[in-house]
Amino acid sequence: MRKLKLILSPTSMRITGFILGGILFITFLILIIFSGVPSNPDHSKYDNWPLVVNDSFERYTVIAAGDAMAHMQQAVSAWDTSCNCYNYSEVYKYIHSIFKNTDLSFINFETSNGGFPYKGFPRFSSPDTIAWFLKSAGFNFFVNANNHSNDNGSKGINGTLNVFDRNNIRHTGVFRDTAEREKTYPYIIREKGFKISILNYTYSTNGINTPAPAIVNIIDTIQMKKDMRSALDSMPDVVLVLMHWGSEYQREAGHDQKVIADFLFRNGADVIIGSHPHVIQPIEFYKFNYLGKPKTGLVIWSLGNFVAHQRRRYANGGIFVRFDIARNIYTGKIKIDNVYYIPFWLYKQPNPLKFYVLPVSLFEHDSTTFNMHDTDRTVFNTFITDTRLHLARDTANIKELFLK
């Protein structure tokens, strides 16, 4: 039986190829249509689409609190006979949840580790453990250019920086010498794909000269302009400036603060975080022109006290401020959003003597955790009312963050 062979001419083969190719092309188009995938995606057009915040931004979360002071009453309350050591863990036991899902957390370290004998106001010298407990509470970046930086001269400056370094605490504002400042300032953080430049200055060191060769960053517009230029040369996503400024116990930002803030914003700052007045001052979005274009910056005029033995009205508590540095994954543009404040009151328990940082939203309706005297409860409620009314400003429309 003969075997039949199918012989196709070149023309027939071309026709067959066209037919098969057409079938494949039509099949491909059908798959695209029914899968919902565009055949020719143009990613540039996404810039004009309404973007869903959770899906369209990369985020880096920052939180800041104000003045961590160390009056002698605080040291007395921290003495722990079970270990013959200074134990500050009780002070911060109720705030750990505040740091959940945050990346960068600032505290103004307003004391010095100048060794024994320990002293309070007016020249602070604190136990070395105070820094470790602040870090354990959740703070991962300390600034210490403030009016108490020089309280114990070279011993205090070097002692404080040694404690920071020994405990792997990131810090800026005070330096052992010029070489250290040139190497580490402005402080640059590179995390989660973000690049952040951090600067820190103080209005004064209470008239105590900085002992050579140490450097404490003082508010000086000539030097600050150089530093800002250096910060911008590193091409950061955001420039954060932490300022120790203003007048003590004044609840509104003063003229000097406003002049300095305007200077910093116009020289490249994105966020300014203030301390020193020991009371809460407002939070604002600040509109200005930068390089000929309109821009908006965030200024937190004063966070108030974090911990201190100052019991007067308005000074017996403070706020955390939390915000996001957000990058649009389609356009690459950076913005500051999700700004919230978290008020807290510093409770001084009389017997045994203890201090506790109490987040307002966790304790304003709590009558069981502490057996507060009626007088203390009244002071606590006054602080709550004062704070909420004071921060209810149209300039920012910042909301309170209620903890669970």
C-alpha positions in Angstrom: 0.0 0.0 0.0 1.4 3.3 -1.0 2.1 6.1 1.6 0.5 9.4 0.6 2.5 12.5 1.1 0.9 16.0 1.6 2.9 18.4 -0.4 2.2 22.1 0.0 3.4 24.7 -2.4 5.2 27.8 -1.0 2.1 29.9 -1.7 -0.1 27.5 0.3 2.4 27.5 3.2 2.2 31.3 3.4 -1.5 31.3 3.3 -1.6 28.7 6.1 0.9 30.8 8.1 -1.3 33.9 7.8 -4.4 31.9 8.9 -2.6 30.5 12.0 -1.2 33.9 12.8 -4.6 35.5 12.5 -6.1 32.9 14.8 -3.4 33.5 17.4 -3.8 37.3 17.2 -7.6 37.1 17.6 -7.2 34.7 20.5 -4.7 37.2 22.1 -7.2 40.1 21.7 -10.0 38.1 23.2 -7.9 37.2 26.2 -7.0 40.9 26.7 -10.5 42.1 26.4 -11.9 39.6 28.9 -9.0 39.9 31.3 -9.4 43.7 31.6 -5.8 44.4 30.8 -5.2 47.4 28.5 -3.4 46.4 25.3 -1.2 49.6 25.3 -1.0 50.8 28.9 0.1 54.5 29.3 1.3 54.9 32.9 1.6 58.7 32.5 -2.2 59.1 32.4 -2.4 57.7 35.9 -1.3 61.0 37.3 -4.8 62.4 36.5 -6.7 59.5 38.0 -8.2 59.8 41.5 -5.7 58.0 43.7 -6.6 55.8 46.6 -4.4 56.9 49.5 -3.6 53.4 50.9 -2.8 52.1 47.5 -1.0 55.0 45.9 1.5 56.2 48.5 4.6 55.0 50.2 4.6 56.2 53.8 7.2 57.0 56.5 5.6 57.9 59.9 7.1 60.4 62.3 6.1 61.2 65.9 7.5 63.8 68.2 7.2 64.8 71.9 8.6 67.8 73.7 10.9 68.4 76.7 12.2 65.5 78.6 13.5 67.2 81.8 14.9 65.7 84.9 14.0 67.6 88.1 15.2 66.1 91.3 11.7 65.0 92.3 11.8 62.8 89.2 15.1 61.2 90.2 13.8 60.6 93.7 10.7 58.9 92.4 12.8 56.7 90.1 15.1 55.2 92.8 14.4 51.5 93.0 15.6 49.8 96.1 15.2 46.3 94.6 18.1 47.0 92.2 19.7 50.0 93.9 19.3 51.8 90.6 17.3 54.5 88.9 14.4 52.9 87.2 12.1 55.1 85.0 10.1 52.3 83.4 6.9 53.1 85.4 6.9 56.7 84.0 6.4 55.5 80.4 4.4 52.2 80.9 1.2 53.6 79.3 2.6 55.1 76.1 4.2 52.2 74.3 1.2 51.8 72.0 1.7 55.3 70.7 4.8 54.3 68.9 3.2 51.4 67.1 3.7 51.5 63.3 6.0 54.6 63.6 9.4 54.9 61.9 11.0 58.0 63.5 10.3 59.2 67.0 11.8 62.4 68.4 12.4 63.6 71.9 14.2 66.7 73.2 16.7 65.5 75.8 16.7 68.5 78.1 19.2 67.5 80.7 22.8 66.2 80.7 24.6 63.1 81.9 27.2 65.0 84.0 27.7 62.3 86.6 27.1 62.2 90.4 26.0 64.1 92.4 22.8 64.3 90.5 21.1 67.7 90.3 17.9 69.3 89.1 17.1 72.8 88.1 18.9 75.1 87.3 21.9 72.9 86.2 20.7 69.4 85.4 22.8 66.3 85.9 20.9 63.1 85.5 21.5 59.3 86.0 22.8 57.7 82.8 19.8 55.3 82.8 17.3 58.1 81.9 18.4 58.0 78.2 18.1 54.2 78.1 14.5 54.2 79.5 13.5 56.9 77.0 14.8 54.7 74.2 13.0 51.7 75.7 9.8 53.7 75.9 9.9 54.1 72.1 12.0 57.2 71.2 14.6 56.4 68.6 16.1 59.9 67.9 17.2 62.4 70.5 17.9 66.1 69.9 19.8 68.0 72.6 20.6 71.5 71.4 18.8 73.3 74.1 19.3 75.8 76.9 20.6 73.1 79.2 23.2 71.6 76.9 26.1 73.3 78.7 24.8 72.8 82.3 27.9 70.6 83.3 30.5 71.9 80.8 32.7 69.4 79.0 31.9 66.7 81.4 28.2 67.0 80.7 28.5 67.3 77.0 30.9 64.4 76.6 29.0 62.3 79.2 25.7 62.8 77.4 27.1 62.0 73.9 28.9 58.9 75.3 25.6 57.7 76.9 23.8 58.2 73.5 26.5 56.3 71.6 26.8 53.5 74.2 23.0 52.9 73.9 23.0 53.2 70.0 20.8 56.3 70.2 20.7 58.5 67.1 21.2 62.1 68.0 22.1 65.6 66.7 22.4 69.2 67.8 25.6 68.9 70.0 29.0 67.7 68.9 32.3 66.9 70.6 34.2 69.0 68.0 34.2 70.5 64.6 35.3 67.3 62.9 32.4 65.4 64.4 29.9 68.1 63.3 31.3 68.2 59.7 31.0 64.4 59.5 27.5 63.9 60.9 25.6 67.2 60.3 23.0 67.6 58.9 22.0 64.1 60.1 20.8 62.0 57.1 18.4 59.1 57.6 17.9 56.6 54.7 15.0 54.2 55.5 12.2 52.5 53.6 13.2 54.3 50.4 13.1 57.7 52.0 15.9 60.2 52.5 15.4 62.6 55.4 17.7 65.4 56.6 17.5 66.5 60.3 18.7 69.8 61.8 18.5 71.1 65.4 19.2 74.5 67.0 18.6 76.3 70.3 18.1 80.0 71.1 20.5 79.9 74.0 22.6 77.9 76.5 21.5 80.0 79.5 24.6 82.2 79.2 27.0 79.3 79.7 29.7 79.3 77.1 30.2 76.2 75.1 33.5 74.7 76.2 36.0 74.2 73.3 36.2 72.1 71.2 32.5 71.2 71.7 29.8 72.7 69.5 26.2 73.4 70.4 24.0 74.5 67.5 22.8 78.1 68.2 20.2 79.9 66.2 22.3 81.9 63.8 20.8 82.6 60.4 24.1 82.8 58.6 25.2 79.3 59.8 21.7 77.9 59.5 21.6 79.0 55.8 24.8 77.2 55.2 23.5 74.1 56.9 20.2 74.2 55.0 22.2 74.4 51.7 24.3 71.4 52.8 21.1 69.6 53.6 19.5 70.3 50.2 22.7 69.4 48.4 22.2 65.8 49.6 18.9 65.7 47.7 16.6 64.6 50.6 12.9 63.9 50.3 12.2 66.1 53.3 14.1 68.5 55.6 13.0 68.4 59.3 14.2 71.1 61.6 13.8 70.8 65.4 13.9 74.2 67.1 14.4 75.0 70.8 12.9 78.5 70.7 10.2 80.9 72.0 9.2 82.2 75.4 8.5 80.0 78.4 4.8 79.6 79.3 3.5 81.6 76.3 0.7 79.7 74.6 1.0 81.4 71.3 4.0 81.6 68.9 6.0 84.8 69.4 7.3 87.2 66.7 10.8 85.8 66.9 9.5 82.2 66.3 7.5 83.4 63.2 10.5 85.2 61.7 12.7 82.2 62.1 10.1 79.8 60.8 9.6 82.0 57.7 13.4 82.0 57.2 13.7 78.2 57.5 10.8 77.5 55.2 12.1 79.9 52.5 15.5 78.2 52.7 14.1 74.7 52.2 12.6 73.3 55.4 9.5 71.1 55.1 8.6 70.5 58.7 9.5 72.5 61.8 9.1 71.0 65.3 9.3 73.3 68.3 10.1 72.9 72.0 11.1 75.1 75.0 8.0 77.1 76.0 7.0 74.1 78.3 3.4 74.6 77.2 1.5 73.6 74.0 1.4 76.1 71.2 -0.7 75.6 68.0 0.0 73.5 64.9 -0.2 75.2 61.5 0.2 74.5 57.8 2.4 77.4 56.7 2.0 78.7 53.1 4.9 80.4 51.4 6.8 80.6 48.1 9.9 78.5 47.6 11.9 78.9 44.4 9.1 80.9 42.9 6.4 78.3 43.5 3.8 78.1 46.2 4.5 75.5 48.9 3.0 74.4 52.2 5.0 73.5 55.3 4.0 72.0 58.7 5.0 73.9 61.8 4.5 72.6 65.3 5.2 75.7 67.4 5.6 73.9 70.7 4.9 70.4 71.9 4.9 71.4 75.6 6.5 69.3 78.3 7.0 65.6 78.0 8.2 64.9 81.5 9.1 67.6 84.1 8.2 68.6 87.6 6.3 71.6 86.5 2.8 71.4 88.0 1.4 74.8 86.9 -1.6 75.0 84.6 -0.7 74.3 80.9 2.8 73.0 81.8 1.8 69.8 83.4 1.4 67.9 80.1 1.9 68.1 76.4 1.2 66.5 73.1 2.7 64.0 70.7 2.3 65.0 67.1 2.2 62.3 64.5 2.4 62.7 60.7 3.3 60.9 57.5 5.9 61.7 54.9 4.1 60.3 51.9 5.4 59.7 48.4 3.0 59.2 45.4 4.2 56.1 43.7 3.0 57.3 40.3 4.3 60.9 40.4 7.1 60.7 42.9 5.8 63.8 44.7 6.2 64.2 48.4 3.6 65.5 50.8 3.0 65.8 54.6 -0.3 64.4 55.7 -2.2 62.3 58.3 -1.3 64.9 60.9 -2.7 64.1 64.4 -2.0 65.2 68.0 -2.2 62.9 71.0 -2.5 64.8 74.3 -1.2 63.5 77.6 -1.0 64.6 81.2 1.8 63.9 83.6 0.3 62.5 86.8 2.3 62.9 90.0 1.2 60.2 92.4 1.9 61.4 95.9 2.3 58.1 97.9 4.5 56.4 96.9 5.9 59.2 94.8 5.7 58.3 91.1 5.2 60.1 87.8 3.1 58.6 85.0 2.6 59.9 81.4 -1.1 59.4 80.9 -2.5 59.6 77.3 -5.7 61.5 77.6 -7.9 59.2 75.5 -6.9 56.2 77.6 -7.5 57.8 81.0 -10.0 60.6 80.8 -12.9 58.2 81.7 -10.8 55.8 83.7 -11.5 55.9 87.5 -10.0 52.5 88.4 -6.3 52.5 87.4 -5.4 55.3 89.8 -7.1 56.3 93.0 -6.7 60.0 92.1 -7.6 62.7 94.6 -10.5 64.9 93.5 -8.1 67.8 93.1 -5.9 65.8 90.8 -8.9 64.7 88.7 -10.0 68.3 88.4 -6.6 69.4 87.2 -6.5 66.6 84.7 -9.9 67.5 83.3 -8.8 71.2 83.1 -5.8 70.2 81.1 -7.9 68.1 78.7 -10.3 71.0 78.1 -7.6 73.6 77.8 -5.7 71.5 75.2 -8.6 70.6 73.0 -9.8 74.2 72.9 -6.4 75.5 72.2 -5.7 73.2 69.3 -9.1 73.6 67.6 -7.7 76.0 65.0 -8.7 76.6 61.4 -5.1 77.1 60.5 -4.5 73.4 60.4 -7.6 71.5 61.3 -5.5 68.9 63.0 -7.5 66.1 64.6 -6.9 64.3 67.9 -5.8 60.7 67.6 -7.8 58.5 70.1 -5.9 55.5 71.3 -7.5 52.1 71.9 
